């Protein structure tokens, strides 16, 4: 699957703590691909941690980044709620980061990192996962 474009509203968020933000208003994001449109309707209360991992690498790979990079982190978090396969979710993240202006090298490092360390984050396994998933409406082919 090839990501062609990303359209969406600017999320209105509140800071939960130094690593988490919460959506304060509903937000729509569409990821246009060569295989259709991935549509995300994110409801108030959805919490994301941006880029997972230690703050030690924030200067190299931004924790939240610009609006486009933040959107990539959010979509990846949502896709890990089994909206897409883990492999496809990781590849969509890589492509969205490149489209956001991140170098291919850094975006590929991010993809490798989530491939190696993201297994425990994929799927709906905790009460918190189910709560966050209830704050998202996902549909493939949002035309």
C-alpha positions in Angstrom: 0.0 0.0 0.0 1.3 3.4 -0.9 0.3 6.5 1.1 -0.6 9.3 -1.5 -1.9 12.1 0.8 -3.2 12.9 4.3 -6.1 15.2 4.9 -7.4 16.2 8.3 -8.3 18.7 10.9 -5.8 20.1 13.3 -6.4 18.3 16.5 -7.4 20.4 19.5 -5.6 18.7 22.4 -4.9 19.2 26.1 -1.7 18.1 27.9 -2.2 15.2 30.2 1.5 15.0 31.3 4.9 15.5 29.7 4.4 12.4 27.5 0.6 12.3 26.8 -2.0 14.5 25.2 -5.8 14.1 25.0 -8.1 15.1 22.2 -10.4 17.9 23.4 -12.5 18.0 20.3 -13.6 15.5 17.6 -11.1 15.3 14.7 -11.3 13.7 11.3 -8.2 12.4 9.4 -8.2 10.7 6.0 -5.2 8.8 4.7 -5.5 8.4 1.0 -3.7 5.4 -0.4 -3.4 3.6 -3.7 -5.8 1.0 -2.2 -8.5 3.3 -1.0 -9.0 5.8 1.8 -8.4 5.1 5.5 -10.8 7.2 7.5 -10.4 8.1 11.2 -13.0 9.9 13.3 -11.3 10.6 16.6 -13.5 11.5 19.5 -12.8 13.7 22.5 -11.0 11.8 25.3 -8.6 9.9 23.0 -5.1 9.9 24.5 -1.9 9.5 22.6 1.7 9.5 23.7 3.1 10.7 20.4 6.2 8.7 19.7 6.7 6.0 22.2 10.0 5.5 23.9 12.4 7.4 26.0 12.8 11.2 26.0 16.5 10.7 25.4 15.9 10.6 21.7 13.4 13.5 21.5 16.1 15.6 19.8 16.7 13.0 17.1 13.1 11.7 16.6 10.5 14.2 17.9 8.1 13.1 20.6 5.2 15.0 19.1 6.9 17.0 16.2 5.1 19.2 13.8 1.4 18.8 13.0 2.1 16.2 10.2 4.4 14.1 12.4 1.9 14.2 15.3 -0.8 13.0 12.9 1.5 10.1 11.9 2.0 9.1 15.5 -1.8 9.3 16.2 -2.7 7.2 13.1 -0.1 4.6 14.1 -1.5 4.4 17.6 -5.0 3.9 16.2 -3.9 1.3 13.6 -2.3 -0.7 16.5 -5.9 -1.2 17.8 -6.0 -3.9 15.0 -7.5 -1.5 12.4 -4.6 -2.7 10.1 -2.1 -5.5 10.5 1.0 -4.6 12.5 3.2 -4.8 9.4 0.9 -2.5 7.4 0.5 -0.1 10.3 4.3 0.2 10.6 4.7 0.8 6.9 1.9 3.4 6.8 3.7 5.1 9.7 7.0 5.2 7.8 5.4 6.6 4.7 3.5 9.3 6.7 6.7 10.3 8.4 8.5 10.7 5.1 5.5 12.8 3.7 5.8 14.9 6.9 9.3 15.9 6.0 11.3 13.4 8.1 14.2 11.9 6.3 13.8 8.4 4.8 16.7 7.2 7.1 15.0 8.4 10.3 11.6 7.2 9.2 13.1 3.8 8.4 14.7 3.7 11.9 11.3 4.4 13.4 9.8 1.6 11.4 12.5 -0.8 12.5 12.1 0.2 16.1 8.3 -0.4 16.1 8.9 -3.7 14.3 11.4 -4.8 17.0 9.8 -3.3 20.1 6.1 -2.7 19.3 4.7 -6.3 19.6 3.5 -5.7 23.2 1.6 -2.5 22.0 -0.3 -4.1 19.1 -3.8 -5.3 19.7 -6.6 -4.8 22.1 -5.4 -6.4 25.3 -6.1 -4.0 28.2 -9.1 -2.1 29.5 -7.3 1.1 28.5 -6.9 -0.2 24.9 -10.6 -0.9 24.7 -11.4 2.5 26.2 -9.2 4.3 23.6 -10.6 2.1 20.8 -14.1 3.2 21.8 -13.0 6.8 21.1 -12.2 6.0 17.4 -14.3 5.2 14.4 -12.3 3.7 11.6 -13.4 2.8 8.1 -11.5 1.6 5.1 -12.6 3.4 1.9 -13.9 6.7 3.3 -14.8 8.1 -0.1 
